[in-house]
Amino acid sequence: MESLAIWLKFAVCTALILVAGTRLSREGAVIAEKTGLGRAWIGLVLLASVTSLPELVTGISSVTAVDAPDIALGDVMGSLVFNLAILFVLDALHPNESIFSKARQGHVLSAGFGVVLIGMTGFSMLLARKDGSLSFGHVGIYSPLLLLAYLLAMRALFLYERGVLPGPAGESATEYQDEPLRRAIANYALAAVVVVIAGSWLPFIGAELAEHYGWHKSFVGTLFVAAATSLPELVVTLAALRLGALDMAIANLLGSNLFNIAIIAVDDLFYLRGPLLSHVADTHVFSAFSAMTMTGAVIVGLLYRPKHRLLGVVGWIGLLLLAIYLLNAYVQFRHGS
């Protein structure tokens, strides 16, 4: 009965995110059309930041209330690989041809910044294990560098989108002509609140399941909690795909990964026992390298633009993403602490 009650709460939370996430992506498309910012930029900033807020709330609560830095970092690093694995699902659900042959090549820029930020994180983890004294008080020296790199990435991506977009009067400028911008913003804000509340509730349900089944912290953080807090990304991305907003779906995932790296710096600020990366398991480095490899595969797919699919279902880039995700899950299960 105890496990049934936990799974029932999980189902209710999932339903809330399903409804609100679908609304979130639709209103995001309306705002993109009305403001002329473009769906890719909406995905990178609005959707990515909102759907990543559960990771932020989970990280802060993990390092303060629970004193579990492995869950905080595992949530972030696990979300990186989970978000990239969602591209496998998108590729399988996209009709006729691979998503990498249809998506804008401009996503290479955000993916490239993702490689840089994830690489900085992996390097910082290795360095922090060897020399934890590189800090400003209890905050690691890497935290302000990660925040600065994130802000620079956002600025560069905004300037790029502004330079390549034709303006507010694109081909789809009349798709939502009867939708007032003010109402779209209000609906977006309401849906965002629901996603944040429901998404923030999920990690606590995950913690109950972890305690009930006796799972390890780093494994729970990287696999279960990461999947739970990434559920908003999954729902919003699939809803965007159903609306025909493929670029917004991909930008949401890549933008969420950039935002997640910035969350590490915030978690480090709230963790008072010292630099966060000096108090976590070594296995998180494997997640960082897995995320870098997967992001590199995305860049290859966007530039190579393969059209053929294996067995007519999914492209080889998508299968590679799934294989790396499963390999990372296996390593975390066998060697987590």
Secondary structure as the mmCIF struct_conf table of DSSP 4:
data_model
#
loop_
_struct_conf.conf_type_id
_struct_conf.id
_struct_conf.beg_label_comp_id
_struct_conf.beg_label_asym_id
_struct_conf.beg_label_seq_id
_struct_conf.end_label_comp_id
_struct_conf.end_label_asym_id
_struct_conf.end_label_seq_id
HELX_RH_AL_P HELX_RH_AL_P1 GLU A 2 THR A 35
BEND BEND1 GLY A 36 GLY A 36
HELX_RH_AL_P HELX_RH_AL_P2 ARG A 39 ILE A 42
HELX_RH_PI_P HELX_RH_PI_P1 GLY A 43 LEU A 47
HELX_RH_AL_P HELX_RH_AL_P3 ALA A 48 THR A 51
TURN_TY1_P TURN_TY1_P1 SER A 52 SER A 52
HELX_RH_AL_P HELX_RH_AL_P4 LEU A 53 THR A 64
TURN_TY1_P TURN_TY1_P2 ALA A 65 ALA A 65
BEND BEND2 VAL A 66 VAL A 66
HELX_RH_AL_P HELX_RH_AL_P5 PRO A 69 LEU A 93
BEND BEND3 HIS A 94 GLU A 97
HELX_RH_3T_P HELX_RH_3T_P1 ILE A 99 SER A 101
TURN_TY1_P TURN_TY1_P3 LYS A 102 LYS A 102
BEND BEND4 ALA A 103 ALA A 103
TURN_TY1_P TURN_TY1_P4 GLN A 105 GLY A 106
HELX_RH_AL_P HELX_RH_AL_P6 HIS A 107 LYS A 130
TURN_TY1_P TURN_TY1_P5 GLY A 132 SER A 133
STRN STRN1 SER A 135 PHE A 136
TURN_TY1_P TURN_TY1_P6 GLY A 137 HIS A 138
STRN STRN2 VAL A 139 GLY A 140
TURN_TY1_P TURN_TY1_P7 ILE A 141 ILE A 141
HELX_RH_AL_P HELX_RH_AL_P7 TYR A 142 VAL A 164
BEND BEND5 PRO A 168 PRO A 168
TURN_TY1_P TURN_TY1_P8 GLU A 171 ASP A 178
BEND BEND6 GLU A 179 GLU A 179
HELX_RH_AL_P HELX_RH_AL_P8 LEU A 181 TYR A 213
TURN_TY1_P TURN_TY1_P9 GLY A 214 GLY A 214
HELX_RH_AL_P HELX_RH_AL_P9 LYS A 217 PHE A 219
HELX_RH_PI_P HELX_RH_PI_P2 VAL A 220 VAL A 225
HELX_RH_AL_P HELX_RH_AL_P10 ALA A 226 THR A 229
TURN_TY1_P TURN_TY1_P10 SER A 230 SER A 230
HELX_RH_AL_P HELX_RH_AL_P11 LEU A 231 ARG A 242
TURN_TY1_P TURN_TY1_P11 LEU A 243 GLY A 244
HELX_RH_AL_P HELX_RH_AL_P12 LEU A 246 PHE A 270
TURN_TY1_P TURN_TY1_P12 LEU A 272 ARG A 273
BEND BEND7 GLY A 274 GLY A 274
HELX_RH_3T_P HELX_RH_3T_P2 LEU A 276 HIS A 279
BEND BEND8 VAL A 280 VAL A 280
TURN_TY1_P TURN_TY1_P13 ASP A 282 THR A 283
HELX_RH_AL_P HELX_RH_AL_P13 HIS A 284 TYR A 304
STRN STRN3 LEU A 310 LEU A 310
TURN_TY1_P TURN_TY1_P14 LEU A 311 VAL A 313
STRN STRN4 VAL A 314 VAL A 314
HELX_RH_AL_P HELX_RH_AL_P14 TRP A 316 HIS A 335
#
